[in-house]
Amino acid sequence: MTQKDKELQKLSFEKAMEQLEKIVDDLESGELSLENSIEAFEKGIELSKICRKKLEAAENRVKKLIEKSSGDFDLELFEEGEGENND
């Protein structure tokens, strides 16, 4: 993993989305060179993967319900780092 990749992984979901939105705006403007467009697209793909992983981790935290024998559901708290997908 490169230093850039490590820095991207540390971004919060909100910051990653902000950067992704900026990339989309830049690409849609049509003002980037072909090379810059490709680089921006590659970064956008990485940011979208990071956002997806963070959303999945959040969803798993919310979904972690344990069904009781009565059929009721009870929320079980996650341990730190549990539910995170580190590919």
DOKOLNU-731930 format. One line per 10 residues: number of its first residue (from 1); for each residue x, y, z of N, C-alpha, C, O. Coordinates in nm, 3 decimals. Layout:
N
NUM = X Y Z X Y Z X Y Z X Y Z; ...
//
This chain:
87
1 = 0.085 -0.119 0.000 0.000 0.000 0.000 0.089 0.124 0.000 0.181 0.136 0.082; 0.062 0.214 -0.091 0.142 0.336 -0.102 0.102 0.436 0.007 0.000 0.421 0.073; 0.186 0.537 0.023 0.157 0.641 0.122 0.025 0.711 0.090 -0.053 0.743 0.180; 0.000 0.735 -0.041 -0.127 0.799 -0.081 -0.246 0.713 -0.041 -0.346 0.764 0.008; -0.234 0.580 -0.063 -0.342 0.488 -0.027 -0.366 0.491 0.123 -0.481 0.491 0.168; -0.259 0.494 0.201 -0.271 0.498 0.348 -0.341 0.626 0.392 -0.425 0.625 0.482; -0.306 0.737 0.327 -0.369 0.865 0.360 -0.518 0.863 0.326 -0.600 0.913 0.402; -0.552 0.804 0.212 -0.693 0.794 0.172 -0.771 0.708 0.272 -0.884 0.741 0.306; -0.711 0.599 0.319 -0.778 0.509 0.413 -0.813 0.580 0.544 -0.910 0.544 0.610; -0.734 0.680 0.581 -0.754 0.752 0.708 -0.867 0.855 0.699 -0.912 0.906 0.802
11 = -0.912 0.885 0.579 -1.016 0.987 0.563 -1.147 0.942 0.628 -1.181 0.824 0.627; -1.217 1.038 0.684 -1.352 1.009 0.732 -1.443 0.989 0.611 -1.408 1.028 0.500; -1.556 0.929 0.633 -1.652 0.910 0.525 -1.687 1.044 0.461 -1.692 1.056 0.338; -1.711 1.144 0.544 -1.752 1.275 0.494 -1.643 1.340 0.408 -1.672 1.396 0.303; -1.518 1.331 0.453 -1.407 1.389 0.376 -1.387 1.315 0.245 -1.361 1.376 0.141; -1.399 1.182 0.249 -1.385 1.103 0.126 -1.495 1.140 0.027 -1.468 1.152 -0.092; -1.617 1.160 0.076 -1.728 1.199 -0.012 -1.704 1.338 -0.070 -1.733 1.361 -0.188; -1.653 1.430 0.010 -1.624 1.565 -0.041 -1.523 1.559 -0.156 -1.541 1.624 -0.259; -1.417 1.479 -0.137 -1.317 1.466 -0.241 -1.375 1.399 -0.365 -1.345 1.439 -0.478; -1.458 1.299 -0.344 -1.521 1.230 -0.456 -1.612 1.324 -0.534 -1.611 1.322 -0.657
21 = -1.690 1.405 -0.465 -1.777 1.502 -0.531 -1.696 1.604 -0.611 -1.737 1.642 -0.721; -1.582 1.647 -0.558 -1.495 1.741 -0.628 -1.442 1.677 -0.756 -1.437 1.742 -0.861; -1.402 1.551 -0.747 -1.352 1.481 -0.865 -1.460 1.471 -0.972 -1.433 1.492 -1.090; -1.581 1.438 -0.930 -1.692 1.428 -1.026 -1.715 1.562 -1.094 -1.733 1.569 -1.215; -1.715 1.669 -1.015 -1.732 1.803 -1.073 -1.622 1.835 -1.173 -1.649 1.887 -1.281; -1.497 1.802 -1.136 -1.384 1.828 -1.225 -1.397 1.749 -1.355 -1.373 1.802 -1.463; -1.434 1.622 -1.343 -1.448 1.539 -1.462 -1.563 1.587 -1.550 -1.552 1.588 -1.673; -1.672 1.626 -1.488 -1.788 1.673 -1.565 -1.761 1.806 -1.634 -1.825 1.837 -1.735; -1.669 1.884 -1.580 -1.640 2.015 -1.640 -1.576 2.001 -1.778 -1.588 2.090 -1.862; -1.509 1.889 -1.802 -1.443 1.867 -1.931 -1.316 1.948 -1.949 -1.261 1.953 -2.059
31 = -1.269 2.012 -1.844 -1.152 2.099 -1.855 -1.021 2.028 -1.821 -0.914 2.087 -1.838; -1.027 1.904 -1.775 -0.905 1.831 -1.741 -0.845 1.768 -1.867 -0.917 1.731 -1.960; -0.713 1.757 -1.868 -0.647 1.686 -1.978 -0.682 1.538 -1.966 -0.735 1.494 -1.864; -0.654 1.464 -2.070 -0.681 1.320 -2.067 -0.608 1.253 -1.952 -0.666 1.174 -1.879; -0.480 1.284 -1.937 -0.400 1.223 -1.830 -0.455 1.259 -1.691 -0.467 1.173 -1.604; -0.488 1.386 -1.672 -0.544 1.429 -1.544 -0.681 1.366 -1.519 -0.716 1.335 -1.405; -0.758 1.349 -1.624 -0.889 1.284 -1.612 -0.873 1.140 -1.566 -0.947 1.092 -1.480; -0.777 1.070 -1.625 -0.753 0.931 -1.586 -0.708 0.922 -1.441 -0.755 0.836 -1.367; -0.616 1.010 -1.401 -0.568 1.010 -1.262 -0.683 1.042 -1.166 -0.695 0.978 -1.061; -0.766 1.139 -1.201 -0.879 1.175 -1.116 -0.978 1.058 -1.108 -1.031 1.029 -1.000
41 = -1.002 0.992 -1.220 -1.092 0.877 -1.222 -1.039 0.766 -1.132 -1.116 0.707 -1.056; -0.909 0.737 -1.139 -0.849 0.634 -1.054 -0.864 0.668 -0.907 -0.898 0.582 -0.826; -0.839 0.794 -0.872 -0.855 0.836 -0.732 -1.002 0.826 -0.691 -1.032 0.786 -0.579; -1.091 0.861 -0.781 -1.234 0.852 -0.752 -1.278 0.709 -0.724 -1.360 0.685 -0.635; -1.222 0.615 -0.800 -1.254 0.473 -0.777 -1.208 0.433 -0.637 -1.282 0.366 -0.565; -1.087 0.472 -0.599 -1.036 0.439 -0.466 -1.121 0.502 -0.356 -1.152 0.438 -0.256; -1.160 0.627 -0.377 -1.245 0.695 -0.278 -1.381 0.627 -0.267 -1.435 0.614 -0.158; -1.436 0.583 -0.380 -1.566 0.516 -0.375 -1.555 0.383 -0.301 -1.648 0.345 -0.229; -1.444 0.311 -0.316 -1.422 0.187 -0.242 -1.414 0.214 -0.091 -1.471 0.141 -0.010; -1.343 0.321 -0.055 -1.330 0.357 0.086 -1.467 0.392 0.144 -1.501 0.347 0.254
51 = -1.545 0.470 0.071 -1.679 0.507 0.117 -1.767 0.383 0.133 -1.841 0.371 0.231; -1.759 0.292 0.037 -1.839 0.169 0.044 -1.802 0.088 0.167 -1.890 0.038 0.237; -1.672 0.074 0.194 -1.628 -0.002 0.311 -1.675 0.062 0.441 -1.718 -0.007 0.534; -1.666 0.194 0.446 -1.710 0.263 0.568 -1.860 0.251 0.587 -1.907 0.236 0.700; -1.936 0.257 0.478 -2.081 0.239 0.488 -2.117 0.097 0.530 -2.207 0.076 0.611; -2.045 -0.001 0.476 -2.070 -0.140 0.514 -2.040 -0.163 0.662 -2.115 -0.232 0.731; -1.931 -0.104 0.710 -1.896 -0.118 0.851 -2.003 -0.054 0.939 -2.041 -0.110 1.042; -2.052 0.063 0.899 -2.157 0.130 0.976 -2.286 0.047 0.973 -2.353 0.033 1.075; -2.319 -0.006 0.856 -2.439 -0.088 0.843 -2.429 -0.212 0.931 -2.526 -0.250 0.997; -2.312 -0.275 0.933 -2.294 -0.393 1.018 -2.308 -0.360 1.165 -2.362 -0.440 1.242
61 = -2.261 -0.244 1.204 -2.277 -0.203 1.345 -2.424 -0.185 1.380 -2.467 -0.223 1.488; -2.500 -0.127 1.288 -2.641 -0.102 1.312 -2.720 -0.233 1.310 -2.814 -0.251 1.388; -2.682 -0.323 1.221 -2.757 -0.447 1.201 -2.728 -0.555 1.305 -2.800 -0.655 1.312; -2.626 -0.535 1.386 -2.588 -0.642 1.477 -2.696 -0.655 1.585 -2.684 -0.601 1.694; -2.797 -0.728 1.550 -2.907 -0.755 1.641 -2.907 -0.904 1.673 -2.882 -0.987 1.586; -2.934 -0.933 1.795 -2.941 -1.073 1.837 -3.086 -1.105 1.868 -3.150 -1.039 1.950; -3.137 -1.207 1.801 -3.275 -1.247 1.826 -3.280 -1.326 1.956 -3.208 -1.425 1.972; -3.366 -1.284 2.047 -3.386 -1.355 2.173 -3.479 -1.473 2.150 -3.545 -1.482 2.047; -3.483 -1.562 2.244 -3.568 -1.679 2.231 -3.715 -1.641 2.219 -3.793 -1.717 2.162; -3.754 -1.526 2.272 -3.892 -1.480 2.264 -3.927 -1.425 2.126 -4.043 -1.397 2.097
71 = -3.825 -1.411 2.040 -3.848 -1.355 1.907 -3.819 -1.207 1.900 -3.818 -1.148 1.792; -3.793 -1.145 2.016 -3.757 -1.004 2.019 -3.611 -0.988 1.978 -3.532 -1.082 1.981; -3.578 -0.866 1.940 -3.440 -0.838 1.903 -3.378 -0.747 2.007 -3.445 -0.664 2.067; -3.248 -0.765 2.027 -3.174 -0.686 2.123 -3.045 -0.641 2.056 -2.980 -0.719 1.987; -3.008 -0.518 2.076 -2.887 -0.463 2.016 -2.766 -0.511 2.094 -2.764 -0.502 2.217; -2.665 -0.561 2.022 -2.539 -0.601 2.085 -2.432 -0.504 2.039 -2.418 -0.480 1.919; -2.357 -0.449 2.131 -2.253 -0.353 2.096 -2.134 -0.424 2.035 -2.100 -0.536 2.073; -2.071 -0.358 1.939 -1.952 -0.410 1.874 -1.829 -0.375 1.955 -1.827 -0.273 2.025; -1.729 -0.458 1.945 -1.598 -0.424 1.995 -1.533 -0.333 1.891 -1.567 -0.343 1.773; -1.441 -0.247 1.930 -1.375 -0.157 1.837 -1.307 -0.237 1.726 -1.234 -0.333 1.754
81 = -1.330 -0.197 1.601 -1.269 -0.263 1.488 -1.350 -0.379 1.433 -1.325 -0.424 1.321; -1.447 -0.429 1.509 -1.529 -0.540 1.462 -1.622 -0.490 1.352 -1.677 -0.380 1.362; -1.640 -0.568 1.250 -1.727 -0.529 1.142 -1.659 -0.450 1.033 -1.719 -0.422 0.929; -1.533 -0.414 1.055 -1.459 -0.342 0.952 -1.401 -0.442 0.857 -1.353 -0.548 0.898; -1.406 -0.409 0.732 -1.359 -0.497 0.625 -1.223 -0.448 0.579 -1.216 -0.346 0.510; -1.116 -0.516 0.614 -0.982 -0.474 0.574 -0.930 -0.565 0.466 -0.860 -0.662 0.495; -0.962 -0.535 0.341 -0.916 -0.616 0.228 -0.771 -0.588 0.200 -0.714 -0.647 0.108
//
